[in-house]
Amino acid sequence: MPIISEKYEVILVNDGSRDRSWDVVRELTGKYNWIRGFCLMRNYGQHNALLCCIRTAKNEIIVTMDDDLQHPPEEISKLLEKLGEGFDVVYGSPEKENHGFLRDMASQITKIALQSGMGADTARRVSAFRVFRTYLRTEFSDYSGSFVSIDVLLTWSTSKFTWIGTKHYTRTIGESNYSLTKLITHALNMVTGFSTLPLQIASIVGFAFTVFGVLILFYVIGRYLIQGSPVPGFPFLAAMIAVFSGAQMFSIGIIGEYIARIHSQSMNRPSYQIVTSTKDKDI
């Protein structure tokens, strides 16, 4: 791979791994002065670990990528070239997904949820393989929430997003921690953590059922005035009660999710906590 820049650094984060990852990171930082490492106290999640890297980066451009070589390093030059066209964030979107059907479906659901939080069409093309300008971190330098989405945080700083197709290799060692359940949970966290869309849906559903209930009431009153007898049909009445009760519980459930998040934020839990790191070096 050709040299892209004479000034660079590599930041490695050990996000609570249970193997010898931190020992390997320490060996590498001792051998190469352009590598820095951080060891987090426990597993905080991919985006929290990335936030740690972003806040400590020293150069003008940041490249994020997985450490399992699914993202080929030789594709970085393509992202940087696209960034030079005037964009602030460029994603390396896989030309072909290499996961199973259910995993791909869950990934698409997550990206749809992300789109509601980002408010950008590029959300359907996001990936962990991205480049962006370091100064964008200024807008979320004080963010202290325990749930982090780097892609949403970047929208606080810019709207100049784009993507470019890149190679995406199959993982040869180990298995991804992003299971189907975790991806669905991540999608729910994305929507409720960075978007008011669920509240808007709850309001629309509640309004629609209210209008429907008023129309049924007019029907009952009208038929009584015309025929002089109530509308027969206990099953119909029971069904209406069930529908309205369901709508109420649905809305209360969404509101409860937001109250839970308010409670979580009030505890002021950190996004990450570094237990140790290798000595900073001049790059």
N, C-alpha and C positions, 0 to 999 in steps of 0.2 A: 504494500500500500504506500503511495507517495506521501511525503511529508507535507502536511497541510499547514502547520504553524510551528515556529521555533519555540513558542511559549505555550506550554500546556501543563496540565496536571491530571492525575487520575485519583478520584475519591472513592474509596470502598467503604461500605457500611455493613457491619455485621448486625443484622436485625434479629438478635436473639436466637441464632442458630444453635443446634445441639451437637454439631460436629466440630471439627478442628478449623473451621473457617477463620476464626480470629487469629489462631496461631499462624495460618498461612498469610493473612493480611499483615501481621507483624513482621514476618520474614520478608515479605515484598517491600514493605516500607523501609526496612533496614537495608535492603539491597539497592533500591532505587529512590533517589531523592525527589522524584516527581510524583511519588505515590503517597497519599495520606489515607489514614484509616480511622474509622470511628466504630466503637462497640457500644451498642445500645443496651440498656439494662434488661429489656425483655423484647418480645416480638410486638412491635407497634404497627406493623403493616407496611406495605410497599410505599405508599404515598407519604407516610410519616417519615420513613427513612430517606426518601428523596428530598423532602423538605429540609432535613438535616444537611444534606449535601448542598442544596441550593443556597442555603444561608451561609455556608462556609466557603463557597467557590470564590476564587480570586480573579479569574479572567473575564473577558467581555462576553463570551458565548459559552453556554452550558449545553452539553450533550448528555441525555439520559438514555440508558439502555440496560437490558437484562444481562446478567453475568453468565448466562448459560449458552451464549453464542448463538442464540436464535436470531439475534440481530447482528448481521455481519458488519464488523468494523469498517470494511472497505466501502460500505454504503454511506458512511458519514459525509464523504465529500459531496455526494448528491444532495444531501440535506443542506449543507452549507452553501452550495451553489444556489439552491432555491431561496435560501434565507437572504442571499445577497441581492435578490430581485426587489427588495423593499418590504419583506415580511418580518414580523417579530417572532413568530412561532411556526415551525414546520414539523409536521408529523411524517414519519416513515410508515406508510400504510402497507400491510402485507399484500403482495400481489395475489397470494393464495393462502387461505387459512389451512393450517395443518392439524386441526383438532377434529374431534368427533362431532357428529350432528348435533347432539344435545348441548355440547360445550359451545359450539358455534352459535346455536340459537340463544343460549344464555348470554353470550358475549354481545349479540345484537340487541338483546333487551337492555343490557347494561348501557350500551351506547345510545339507545333511544332515551333512556333515563338521563344520561349525561347531557344529551342535547337540550333537555328542559332546564338543566342547571346552567349550561354554558350559553344557551341562546344563540348558537352558531351552527350552521350546517356542517362545518368541519367535524363536529362531534361524532358523526357517523364514521369518521376515518381516523379517530385517535388511536394511539398505541403508546406503549412505554418507550418506543424509539422516537425521540423528539429532540429538536434543537431550538433554543430560544435565547434571546438577549438577556444577559444577567441583570440589567437594570430593572427588568420587570418585577423582580422580587421586592422592590421598594414598597409597592402597594399592599403587599401582604406580610410585611416584615413584623408586624405586631399581632398577626393572627395566632391565637392560642387555643383554638378548638382542638378537641381530641380526635375528631373525624376530619380527615384531610383529603381533598381532591386537588391535585396539582393542576389539572386541566381547568377546573372551575376557578381556582385562584388566579391563573394566568389571564382569565377574562376580566379580572378586576383591573388589569393594567393595559390591555390592548384588545383591539378587534381585528388585527392583521394576522389572521390564521390561514394556513393552507396546508396541503399535504402532497406527497409524491409517492408513487409506488416503489417499494423496495423489496428485496428478497427477504424471505422469512424461513429459516431452516427449522427442521424438526428437532426437538430436544432429544439428545442422545443419552444423557445421564440424569437420573432422578425423575421425579414427577412434579408437575406444577401444583402449587398450593391453592390455585384458584379452581376449586371444585365447582360443580353445578350449583350446589347450595350456597356457596360463598359468593358466586357471581350474582345470584338472585338477591341475596342479602345486600350485596354492594349496590345493586340497582335501587333497592328500596332506600338504603341510606343516602344514595345520591339524590333521589327525588325529595325526600323529607328533610335532608340536611342543607340543601342549597337551592331549593325551589319552593315556591308557594303553589305549584300546580295541584297537589293533592287537596289543599284548602279550597282552591277554585273549583275543582271537580265536586267536592263535597257541597259547596254552595249551589252549584248548578243542579246536582242531583236533588238536593233539598228543595230548591225552587220548583223543579219539574214535578216532583211528587206533590208539592203544595198546590200547584195549578191543577194537577190531575184530581186531587181530593176535592177542590172547589167545584170542578166540573161534575164530579159524582154527586156532590151535595146538591147542586142545582138540579141534577137529574132526579134525585130522590124527592126534592121539594116539588118540582114540576109535576112528576107523576102523581104525587099525593094530591095536589090541587086539581089535577084533571080527573083522576080516577077515584079519588077519595079513599085510597087504601095504601098502606106502606108497600115498599118493594119487597117481594118475597125472595127468599134465598139466603139462608144462614151461611152456606159455604162461601157465597160471594162476599158477605160481610167479613167472615173470618179471613178470607184471602186478602182483603184490603187492609185489615189490621196487621197481618203478617208483613205485607209489603211496606207499610209505613214504619212498622217497628224495625224492619231490616234496614231501611234507609236511615233511620235515626241512629241505630247502632253503628252503621258504617261511618256516618259522619262523626259520631263520638269517638270511634276508634282512631280516626285520622287526627282529630284534635288531641286525643290522648298521646299520640306519637310525638306531636310537637311539644306538649307539656313535658314529656319525658326528656326531650332534647334540651328544653329550657333548664330542667333540673340538672342535666349533665353539664351544661355550660356553667351553671352557677357554682359547681364544684371546682371549676377552673383547673381541670386536669390538663397537664401539658401534652403537646403533640408528640413529644419524644423526650427522652432523658439520656444523656451520654454518661456511661459509667467510666469509660476511659478512652483515650485516643493516643495515636502516635504523635510524636513531636512535630509541630508545624515546621515547615522548611521553606526557604525562599525558592520560588520556582522561576 
